[in-house]
Amino acid sequence: MNQPMTYPGLRGDRHGLTQLGRIVLDARVFGLIADSEDCAGWTLSRMQELTQRVEQAWDRHGNLPSRLPPDLLQRHQQIYRQAIEEARALGWNPELDEDE
């Protein structure tokens, strides 16, 4: 029997700023998952469900960080600042495309 494909988790996801990595970060921002949850081992269907919940949360705020209430904006900035620092330490270059 084939094992379902799973997400390696934020810590196992190349540099963490991939499409699914950002879903995990955004889910933390909106309190949809605990800050300690990195979604390691989650099936892709479970990740899709989380993606839909994150999209609904963003829809309530016009899909723009600048439209977040102050507490969520501060949380967004803090979570992404840390993620970017960690990604750069792993060699992430924002100038390069995902496939480069």
C-alpha positions as CSV (number, residue, x, y, z in Angstrom):
1,M,0.0,0.0,0.0
2,N,1.3,3.5,-0.8
3,Q,1.9,5.9,2.0
4,P,0.2,9.3,1.5
5,M,2.5,12.1,0.7
6,T,3.3,14.2,3.8
7,Y,4.8,17.7,4.4
8,P,8.2,17.5,6.0
9,G,7.4,20.4,8.4
10,L,8.5,23.9,8.5
11,R,11.9,23.0,9.9
12,G,12.4,20.3,7.2
13,D,11.1,22.5,4.4
14,R,14.3,23.7,2.6
15,H,14.4,27.2,4.0
16,G,10.8,27.5,5.4
17,L,9.7,30.2,3.0
18,T,8.1,27.9,0.4
19,Q,4.4,28.1,-0.4
20,L,3.5,25.6,2.3
21,G,6.0,27.1,4.7
22,R,4.2,30.4,4.4
23,I,0.9,28.7,5.1
24,V,2.3,27.4,8.4
25,L,3.6,30.9,9.3
26,D,0.3,32.5,8.4
27,A,-1.6,29.8,10.4
28,R,0.5,30.8,13.4
29,V,-0.2,34.5,12.8
30,F,-4.0,33.8,12.9
31,G,-3.8,31.4,15.8
32,L,-5.0,28.4,13.7
33,I,-2.1,26.3,15.0
34,A,0.2,26.6,17.9
35,D,3.5,28.5,17.5
36,S,5.3,25.3,18.2
37,E,3.5,23.3,15.5
38,D,5.5,23.0,12.3
39,C,3.1,20.5,10.6
40,A,5.7,17.8,10.2
41,G,4.1,14.6,8.9
42,W,0.8,16.3,7.9
43,T,-0.8,14.7,4.8
44,L,-1.1,17.0,1.8
45,S,-4.9,16.9,2.2
46,R,-4.6,18.1,5.8
47,M,-2.2,20.9,4.6
48,Q,-4.9,21.8,2.0
49,E,-7.5,22.1,4.7
50,L,-5.1,24.4,6.6
51,T,-4.5,26.4,3.5
52,Q,-8.2,27.0,3.1
53,R,-8.5,28.1,6.7
54,V,-5.6,30.5,6.2
55,E,-7.2,31.9,3.0
56,Q,-10.4,32.5,4.8
57,A,-8.6,34.4,7.6
58,W,-6.7,36.5,5.0
59,D,-10.0,37.2,3.2
60,R,-11.4,38.9,6.3
61,H,-8.4,41.3,6.1
62,G,-8.4,42.1,2.4
63,N,-5.3,39.8,1.9
64,L,-3.0,42.5,3.0
65,P,-0.8,42.7,6.1
66,S,-1.5,46.4,6.2
67,R,-5.1,45.7,6.9
68,L,-4.5,43.5,9.9
69,P,-5.5,44.9,13.3
70,P,-2.5,46.1,15.2
71,D,-2.1,43.0,17.4
72,L,-2.1,40.7,14.3
73,L,0.1,43.0,12.3
74,Q,2.7,43.0,15.1
75,R,2.4,39.2,15.3
76,H,2.8,38.9,11.5
77,Q,5.9,41.1,11.6
78,Q,7.5,39.2,14.4
79,I,6.8,35.7,12.9
80,Y,8.0,36.7,9.5
81,R,11.1,38.6,10.8
82,Q,12.2,35.4,12.6
83,A,11.4,33.2,9.6
84,I,13.4,35.4,7.2
85,E,16.4,35.5,9.5
86,E,16.3,31.7,9.8
87,A,15.9,31.3,6.0
88,R,18.8,33.6,5.2
89,A,21.0,31.6,7.6
90,L,20.0,28.5,5.6
91,G,21.1,30.2,2.3
92,W,17.7,31.6,1.2
93,N,18.1,34.5,-1.3
94,P,15.0,36.6,-1.8
95,E,16.4,37.7,-5.2
96,L,16.2,34.1,-6.6
97,D,13.1,32.4,-7.9
98,E,11.8,29.3,-6.0
99,D,13.3,27.1,-8.7
100,E,16.7,28.7,-8.8
